[in-house]
Amino acid sequence: MTAGGPVLAVDQGTSGTKALVVCPERGVIASGSAPVRPRHLPGGLVEVGPGELLASVLDAGREALDRAGEPVAAVGLANQGETVLAWDPVTGEPLTDALVWQDRRAEPLCAELAAHADELRDLTGLPLDPYFAAPKMAWIRRHRTRRGVVTTSDAWLVHRLTGAFVTDAATAGRTQLLDLDSVTWSERALALFGLDGEELPRVVDAAEQVGTTDAFGAELPLTGLLVDQQAALLAQDVTEPGSAKCTYGTGAFLLAQTGERPRRGGSGLVACVAWRLGGRSSYCLDGQVLTAASAVRWLTDLGVIKGARDLDPVGSAVPDSGGVTFVPALAGLAAPWWRGDARGSLTGLGLDTTPGHLVRA
């Protein structure tokens, strides 16, 4: 946060973008939001138009600034870390749709690399799974285009806003291409994914000026850049080793701070960069649940409820789930199982099952 005045904080998420104007003394002054609507296609494919991501950032940010009615000193951006696309680094134009973090199309590619799974986990801290960025980046190179650059969505958004070609250390750590110990791009990991020779963004600290933008009106420095869950970890002041937080959105993510050294283990949790500040990296363990609010949207799309506000009134119409059990593997199972082939299930259904029982389950 920049001392001496409010800042604009933008969180570009899976289902929408939220923006806050925050003052060091007065707290949140104003907010704005804009929806994002990924396309869920057969076979576990999840895509979104890059233009929709950028438009949501601009719309949410401008709405928050309009409501605040006062200037801000800087802007910061949080992003959905594992969403990727190919784009032209000269014009900034997208060359593909963005493959959302939930997308499973790179599963065959991961199966090809199964013999290197332990090596990749040791190098990068991450299990071999299409949830992470590198398998999707490699899929784009095999099946969509060899043109331009292929990166996580934050690098494209920042380029469109400022012209810079950067990503923060924590987002880079979600690719499975970053050496977890040195916090630099791993030539070995790039080679394993067939991405050697790719032009990759410069890895920057979470708090440094990476450029300026006039996308929100007056020229503003972009001084904050951090992947969403680690941004929440820092925002909630989870900075002491052993402390943890859980945030709920499209998925649910439990992160525990582990200090200045990564803690690898065999528990199924992910070791990753929490942030890099002043050139010094902090690390965390991450437990991912891929389906949380996305299950609510699924129930809504099925017509069981009209929206999230129905959860309490519909669920409270019955005392319990009536023996119905729901396994929320609608996008596979992440930590600690890492079973992308798992699918959601509802069991214990009977002729007396009601929408209330489904909501409870």
Sequence and secondary structure as in RCSB ss.txt:
>XXXX:A:sequence
MTAGGPVLAVDQGTSGTKALVVCPERGVIASGSAPVRPRHLPGGLVEVGPGELLASVLDAGREALDRAGEPVAAV
GLANQGETVLAWDPVTGEPLTDALVWQDRRAEPLCAELAAHADELRDLTGLPLDPYFAAPKMAWIRRHRTRRGVV
TTSDAWLVHRLTGAFVTDAATAGRTQLLDLDSVTWSERALALFGLDGEELPRVVDAAEQVGTTDAFGAELPLTGL
LVDQQAALLAQDVTEPGSAKCTYGTGAFLLAQTGERPRRGGSGLVACVAWRLGGRSSYCLDGQVLTAASAVRWLT
DLGVIKGARDLDPVGSAVPDSGGVTFVPALAGLAAPWWRGDARGSLTGLGLDTTPGHLVRA
>XXXX:A:secstr
  TTS EEEEEE SSEEEEEEEETTTEEEEEEEEE   EEETTTEEEE HHHHHHHHHHHHHHHHHHH S  S E
EEEE TT EEEE TTT  BSS EE TT  TTHHHHHHTGGGHHHHHHHHS  S TTSHHHHHHHHHHHT SSSEE
EEHHHHHHHHHHS  EEEHHHHTTTT EETTTTEE HHHHHHTT TT    EEE SSS  EEE TTSS EEEEEE
EEHHHHHHHHTT  STT EEEEESSSEEEEEEEESS    SSS EEEEEEEETTEEEEEEEEEES SHHHHHHHH
HHTS SSGGGHHHHHTTSSS TT EEE  TT B TTT BTT   EEES  TT  HHHHHH 
